[in-house]
Each structure stands twice: as structure tokens, then as C-alpha cells.
Amino acid sequence: MNWVKKLSRKKGVKSIIALSSVPLVMTLGNSMLIPVLPVIKKKLGISSFQVSLIITVYSIVAILCIPITGYLSDRFGRKKVMLPCLVIAGAGGAVAGAASLWFSEPYALILAGRVLQGIGSAGAAPIVMPFIGDLFQDDEEVSAGLGDIETANTAGKVLSPILGAFLASWVWFMPFWFIPVVSLISFFLVLFLVPKPKEKSAETKSLKEFAKNIKSIFKREGRWLVSIFIIGGIIMFLLFGVLFYLSESLEKTYKIDGIVKGALLSIPLLFLSVSSYLAGKLIGNNKIRMKICVMIGMILLVLSFGGMWWNHSFYPLFLFMSIGGIGIGMALPSLDALITEGVDKEERGTISSFYNSMRFIGVALGPPVFAYMMTNAARLIFIVSLLCSLAALTLVLFYIDPKENENEAAKTV
């Protein structure tokens, strides 16, 4: 394909491969633990809410740190922020693993390790989006690259439940130890395969000037930007909440655990991954197509939760979750591209960091909210999910107009 040839001439394929490994640090840090949470709950003797905090604490810390690392990456360079943060993320996994191995009551130290992981992930995965925008000049290259990154991210989600269940079947805390391995591999891939993009004069701007530019962007483009932020948060809230619900249900209701449970959790994520890959190739640099993909994705999500509300027995549940996975997969690369191509290079890291913060907010809220509803009002799960997906669809229909950011996108370097 033409875009592959272009990327090859610029050594872009190597850069895509290396940068695709970075979101895996974040993906494995959460998705790999989803099937293991019931095991951790039993081993540590804690409640469903407490075990959900292992996901939530990681995400809350990332939410707080992402805007800071986004600004630092705009000011000092992507690699200078990304590489140390990959080391920090790996160290967090090692802390959680060591606490589980050497302490009889490791829960507090596991949370501390997850805090470190959150700090590291905040300066690694969210920077990938603006990094792609910096490396490639052509809009189609950017869209294709973002599609590949989302595909790698979702492919990691497909494999991570199986991997997490497999590692936990050996030793329950082994998934924590796997994080330093992935972080180290990603560190060296980025170090040696990703070139330093040509930087503009963003580093010469004062913090006051930089903040003024960000304020100006939100004043001018805030309508569609904030809408995309909210949609991204809703998507991740529903995805991680439903995965938590499915993990608990498979074990409690259907008595399915271990690798088999991990494989079943991967089914909707596989549909998500494939649709994400196809959407990334379809949208190109056409912003109308991007909106259409997000709109169709949210319609599928609405149909998915409407179907689960109607019938959430074993087989219909997987059918409707797979439909929802297709919808999420269609939406994510399009949202990424709208953000990356609609903002100038100098502020790209900071603006995309707000978007990634909202995604992390969704990840943070999903498991504990769904755990609460499962304990107190299980019927609310599908009603709340349906209302959230309807809200996201409404935002797409009435608040995202690709023509609004057409002029800004034309200025992207």
C-alpha cells in the first residue's frame, strides 16, 4: 500500500513497531490483571471494592500526571520524557511483585507499586499519539500510524487476559513481574528505533505563553475537543467496567476461571482489535469519515447495551459484547486522529494529554462503579451503560463537526 511505502522510506515502520510497544505497558498494566482480580481478592482476603482499587489507583495517578508529562513532552521533547517514564513503570511492577513475594500483607505496597506504574504510564503511553503526529508529515501517514498504534493497543488487550490468567495459574502475583519485562523491552525499542523528531521552537516559549496558547485553543476549539474527551472517557469507563463485570460473572455464575476465562474475556477484545485496525486504514485524512466511524461505533455500542439489558445470559452476552467491541474499535482511532490532526504540533502533547486523562478517568471509574452496582443493584449495570452510550452518541451527532477544526488541521506540521 502507498502509505506503507512512504513510511518505509522514512524508516517509519521501525518507529511504528517501537512506539506500538509503549501502549502495551499501559494495556498490560490493567487488562492483564482483570481476570486475576478474583484470585488476588481471595489471596489477600480483601473485598471486591478493595481489589478494584488496584486498577483505580493506577489510573487516578495517571490522570493527575498526564497533563504534566504532556506539557513536559511539548517543551523538552517526547523521548526525553518517555524513556525515564518507561523505567518508572517497570519499577512499579517490580515493587508490586516484590511486595507480594516477601510480605504477608502486601496490599498497601501493591497499591504503592501501582502508583509508580501510574506515574510511568502517564509519561509513556499518552505521549505516543503526539509523537506519531511529530514523526510523520502527511495526514494519511498520521492516521495510518495512529490506527496501527490503537490496533497494537487493542491486540494487547486481546492477549492480556489470556496471558494474565496463564501467569497467575503459575504464581498469582507473576503478572506484576511481567510489567518490568515489557517496560524494559519497550525502553530499548524506543531508544534505538525511534528517531528524535525535528522540534520547533516550543521549548523557547515561557510557561505563561504556553498556557495562553492552550487557553486560546480551548476557546476556539473547545466545543469539539471537550466532546471528544468525554466520549473517550465514556468508552473506557464502559469497556473496563463491563470487563470487570464479565470476569466476576464467569467465575461466580458459570464457575469458569483460569486460562479458559482469560480466553473468553479476549473474545470481545478481538473484535475490538480487528475493527480498530480496519477503521485506521479506512479513515485516511478524511475527517468526515472519522466522524462517521465514531457515530456508527456509538450506535453499535447503544445496540450492544440495549441487547445486554434485554438478555444477558451466557451466549447473548458474548454476542452483544462483541458488537460493542466492534463499535469501540471503530471509534478509537478516529478520535485519536481528530485530536492529533486538529491541533498544532507545539500544543499537541498537552491537548492529547487531556484526552488521555479522560480515558484514564474512565478506566479508573469503571471497575469500582460496576463492582458497587454488582453488589447493590446489578440490574442498573446495563441501564447505566445504555444511558452512557446514548450520551456519547448525542455528543457525536451534535457537538463534533469536522469542518470546525478543518483550518487548524491544515496548519498541522
C-alpha positions in Angstrom: 0.0 0.0 0.0 1.1 3.5 -0.7 1.3 4.7 2.9 3.5 1.7 3.8 6.0 2.7 1.1 6.1 6.2 2.4 6.7 5.0 6.0 9.4 2.6 4.8 11.3 5.4 3.1 11.3 7.3 6.3 12.1 4.3 8.5 8.6 4.8 9.8 7.9 1.1 10.1 10.5 0.7 12.7 9.3 3.7 14.6 5.7 2.4 14.5 6.8 -1.0 15.8 8.8 0.6 18.6 6.1 3.0 19.6 3.4 0.3 19.4 5.2 -1.4 22.3 4.7 1.6 24.6 0.9 1.4 25.0 1.4 -2.3 25.9 2.9 -1.2 29.2 -0.4 0.6 30.0 -2.6 -2.1 28.5 -0.8 -5.0 30.3 -0.7 -2.9 33.4 -4.6 -3.0 33.6 -6.1 -5.6 31.2 -3.8 -8.4 32.2 -5.0 -8.0 35.8 -8.7 -8.1 35.0 -9.0 -12.0 35.0 -6.6 -12.2 38.0 -8.6 -9.8 40.3 -10.8 -12.5 41.8 -7.6 -14.6 42.6 -5.9 -11.5 44.2 -9.1 -10.9 46.2 -9.0 -14.5 47.6 -5.3 -14.5 48.3 -5.3 -11.1 50.1 -8.7 -11.6 51.8 -10.0 -8.2 50.6 -13.4 -7.0 49.3 -14.4 -6.5 45.6 -14.1 -2.8 46.1 -10.6 -3.1 47.5 -9.4 -5.3 44.7 -10.9 -2.9 42.1 -8.7 -0.2 43.6 -5.7 -2.0 42.2 -7.0 -0.8 38.8 -8.3 2.5 40.0 -5.3 3.8 42.0 -3.1 3.2 38.9 -5.5 5.2 36.8 -6.1 8.1 39.2 -2.3 8.7 39.5 -2.0 8.7 35.7 -4.9 11.1 35.4 -3.1 13.6 37.7 0.3 13.2 35.9 -0.7 13.0 32.3 -1.2 16.8 31.8 2.2 17.4 33.4 4.0 14.9 31.2 2.2 16.1 28.2 3.4 19.7 28.8 6.9 18.5 29.5 7.0 16.5 26.3 5.9 19.6 24.3 8.6 21.6 26.0 11.5 19.3 26.2 10.9 16.5 23.7 8.9 13.3 23.6 11.8 10.8 24.0 13.3 12.7 26.9 10.0 12.2 28.9 9.0 8.8 27.5 12.2 6.8 28.3 12.5 7.6 32.0 8.8 7.0 32.5 9.1 3.5 31.0 11.7 2.8 33.6 9.4 4.1 36.4 6.5 2.0 35.1 8.8 -1.1 35.2 9.9 -0.2 38.7 6.3 0.0 39.8 5.6 -3.5 38.6 8.7 -4.8 40.4 7.6 -3.1 43.7 4.1 -4.8 43.5 5.7 -8.2 42.6 8.3 -8.0 45.4 5.7 -7.0 48.0 3.6 -10.0 47.0 6.6 -12.3 47.3 8.1 -11.1 50.5 5.3 -9.6 52.6 2.4 -11.5 54.3 0.1 -8.5 54.0 1.3 -6.8 50.7 -1.9 -5.0 49.8 -0.6 -1.5 50.7 2.7 -2.0 48.9 0.9 -3.4 45.9 -1.0 -0.1 45.7 2.2 1.8 46.1 3.7 -0.1 43.2 0.6 0.7 41.2 1.1 4.4 42.0 4.6 4.2 40.4 3.2 2.4 37.4 0.6 5.1 37.0 3.3 7.8 37.1 5.4 5.9 34.5 2.4 5.1 32.2 1.4 8.8 32.3 4.6 9.8 30.7 4.8 6.9 28.2 1.6 5.7 26.5 -0.2 9.1 26.2 2.8 10.7 24.5 2.7 8.2 21.6 -0.2 10.0 19.9 1.5 13.4 19.6 4.8 11.5 18.8 3.2 10.0 15.7 2.0 13.4 14.7 5.5 14.8 15.0 7.3 12.0 13.1 5.1 11.9 10.0 4.2 14.9 7.9 1.4 13.6 5.7 -2.1 13.4 7.3 -2.7 9.9 5.8 0.5 8.7 7.4 -0.5 10.1 10.7 -4.0 8.4 10.5 -2.5 5.1 9.4 0.1 5.3 12.2 -2.5 6.1 14.8 -4.6 3.2 13.6 -1.6 0.8 13.9 -1.0 2.1 17.5 -4.6 1.6 18.5 -4.6 -1.8 16.9 -1.4 -2.8 18.8 -3.0 -1.5 21.9 -6.2 -3.4 21.4 -4.3 -6.5 20.3 -2.6 -6.3 23.7 -6.0 -6.2 25.3 -6.9 -9.4 23.4 -3.8 -11.3 24.6 -3.5 -9.8 28.1 -6.4 -11.6 29.8 -5.1 -15.0 28.5 -1.5 -14.0 29.4 -2.6 -12.7 32.9 -4.6 -15.9 33.6 -1.7 -18.1 32.4 0.9 -16.3 34.6 -1.5 -16.3 37.6 -2.0 -20.0 37.2 1.7 -20.4 37.9 2.0 -17.9 40.7 -0.8 -15.4 41.4 1.5 -12.4 41.6 3.5 -13.2 38.4 1.6 -10.7 36.3 3.1 -7.9 38.4 6.6 -9.2 37.5 5.8 -9.2 33.8 5.5 -5.4 33.7 9.2 -4.7 34.2 10.0 -7.1 31.3 7.6 -5.3 28.9 8.8 -1.9 30.1 12.5 -2.8 29.5 11.8 -4.2 26.0 9.8 -1.1 25.1 12.6 1.2 26.5 15.3 -0.3 24.2 13.0 -0.3 21.2 12.2 3.4 21.6 15.8 4.2 22.4 17.3 2.6 19.3 14.5 2.6 16.7 12.6 5.8 17.1 14.4 8.9 15.8 14.2 12.2 17.5 11.6 14.3 15.6 12.6 17.7 14.4 11.5 20.1 17.1 10.2 23.6 16.6 10.8 26.5 18.9 8.2 25.3 21.5 11.0 25.0 24.1 11.7 28.7 23.9 8.2 29.7 25.0 7.6 30.7 28.5 5.1 28.7 30.6 2.8 31.8 30.6 2.9 32.0 26.8 2.3 28.2 26.5 -0.7 28.4 28.9 -2.1 31.3 26.9 -1.9 29.3 23.7 -3.7 26.3 25.4 -6.4 28.7 26.6 -6.8 30.1 23.1 -7.1 26.6 21.6 -9.9 25.7 24.1 -11.7 29.0 23.5 -11.6 28.4 19.8 -12.0 24.6 19.5 -13.4 23.7 22.9 -16.8 22.5 21.7 -15.5 19.5 19.7 -12.4 18.9 21.8 -14.3 18.6 25.1 -16.8 16.4 23.3 -14.1 14.0 22.2 -12.6 14.0 25.7 -15.9 13.0 27.2 -16.6 10.3 24.6 -13.1 8.8 25.2 -13.8 8.7 28.9 -17.2 7.1 28.4 -15.8 4.4 26.1 -13.1 3.4 28.6 -15.5 3.5 31.5 -17.8 1.1 29.8 -15.0 -1.1 28.5 -13.3 -1.7 31.8 -16.5 -1.8 33.8 -18.0 -4.5 31.6 -14.8 -6.5 31.5 -14.8 -6.4 35.3 -18.4 -7.5 35.3 -17.7 -10.3 32.9 -14.7 -11.5 34.8 -16.6 -11.7 38.1 -19.7 -13.3 36.4 -17.7 -16.0 34.6 -16.2 -17.1 37.9 -19.2 -16.7 40.2 -22.1 -17.6 37.9 -20.5 -20.0 35.4 -17.6 -21.4 37.5 -15.1 -20.6 34.8 -11.7 -19.5 35.7 -8.0 -19.7 34.7 -6.9 -19.6 31.1 -10.4 -20.5 29.8 -11.8 -17.4 31.4 -8.9 -15.3 30.0 -9.7 -16.7 26.5 -13.4 -15.8 26.9 -12.6 -12.3 28.1 -10.5 -11.9 24.9 -13.4 -12.6 22.5 -15.0 -9.1 22.5 -11.5 -7.6 22.6 -10.6 -9.5 19.5 -13.5 -7.9 17.6 -12.4 -4.5 19.0 -8.9 -5.0 17.7 -9.9 -6.0 14.2 -12.4 -3.2 13.8 -9.7 -0.7 15.1 -7.3 -1.9 12.5 -9.8 -1.6 9.7 -11.0 1.8 10.8 -7.5 3.1 11.0 -7.0 2.1 7.3 -10.4 3.4 6.2 -10.4 7.0 7.6 -7.2 8.2 6.0 -7.1 12.0 6.5 -10.9 12.4 5.8 -12.5 14.0 8.9 -16.0 13.2 7.6 -15.1 9.5 7.6 -13.7 9.9 11.1 -17.0 11.3 12.4 -19.0 8.6 10.6 -16.8 5.9 12.1 -17.3 7.3 15.6 -21.0 7.7 15.0 -21.5 4.2 13.8 -19.3 2.9 16.6 -21.5 4.6 19.2 -24.7 3.3 17.5 -23.3 -0.2 17.8 -22.5 0.5 21.5 -26.0 1.6 22.1 -27.4 -1.6 20.4 -24.9 -3.7 22.4 -26.1 -2.5 25.8 -29.7 -2.5 24.8 -29.3 -6.1 23.8 -27.5 -7.0 27.1 -30.3 -5.3 29.0 -32.8 -7.5 27.2 -30.8 -10.7 27.5 -27.5 -11.2 29.3 -27.4 -14.9 29.6 -24.1 -16.6 28.5 -24.2 -16.7 24.7 -26.2 -13.4 24.1 -23.8 -11.7 26.5 -20.8 -12.5 24.4 -22.7 -11.7 21.1 -23.7 -8.2 22.3 -20.3 -7.6 23.9 -18.6 -8.4 20.6 -20.9 -5.9 18.8 -19.9 -3.3 21.4 -16.2 -4.2 20.8 -16.6 -3.5 17.1 -18.2 -0.2 17.9 -15.4 0.9 20.3 -12.8 -0.3 17.8 -14.3 1.9 15.1 -14.4 4.9 17.3 -10.9 4.9 19.0 -8.6 5.5 16.0 -11.0 8.1 14.6 -11.0 10.0 17.9 -7.2 9.8 18.1 -6.8 11.2 14.6 -9.3 14.1 15.1 -7.3 15.1 18.2 -3.8 14.7 16.7 -4.6 16.3 13.3 -6.7 19.1 14.7 -4.1 20.7 17.0 -0.8 22.4 16.1 2.4 20.5 16.9 3.6 22.8 19.7 0.5 22.1 21.8 -0.3 18.6 20.6 1.2 16.7 23.5 -0.7 18.8 26.1 -4.0 18.7 24.3 -3.8 14.9 23.7 -2.8 14.6 27.4 -6.2 16.0 28.4 -7.9 13.4 26.1 -5.8 10.6 27.6 -6.6 11.8 31.1 -10.3 11.5 30.4 -9.7 7.9 29.1 -7.9 7.1 32.3 -10.8 8.6 34.3 -13.0 6.1 32.5 -10.6 3.3 33.3 -10.4 4.4 37.0 -14.2 4.6 37.5 -15.3 1.5 35.5 -14.3 -1.3 37.9 -15.3 0.2 41.2 -18.6 1.6 39.9 -19.5 -1.7 38.3 -18.4 -3.6 41.5 -20.7 -1.4 43.5 -23.6 -2.0 41.1 -23.0 -5.7 41.1 -23.1 -5.8 44.9 -26.1 -3.4 45.4 -28.1 -3.2 42.2 -27.0 -5.5 39.4 -29.9 -4.5 37.1 -28.5 -1.0 37.0 -25.4 -2.1 35.1 -27.0 -2.3 31.7 -29.3 0.7 32.2 -26.4 2.9 33.2 -24.3 1.6 30.4 -27.0 2.2 27.9 -27.5 5.8 29.1 -23.8 6.5 28.9 -23.5 5.1 25.4 -26.6 7.2 24.3 -24.8 10.3 25.8 -21.7 9.6 23.8 -23.8 9.2 20.6 -25.5 12.5 21.3 -22.2 14.3 21.6 -21.0 12.8 18.3 -24.2 13.8 16.5 -24.5 17.4 17.7 -21.1 18.6 19.0 -18.4 17.1 16.7 -18.3 18.9 13.4 -15.2 18.1 11.3 -15.5 21.4 9.5 -14.9 23.2 12.8 -11.2 22.1 13.0 -10.5 22.0 9.3 -8.5 25.2 9.4 -6.5 24.1 12.4 -5.7 20.7 10.9 -4.3 22.4 7.8 -1.8 24.2 10.0 -0.5 20.9 11.5 3.1 20.3 10.6 
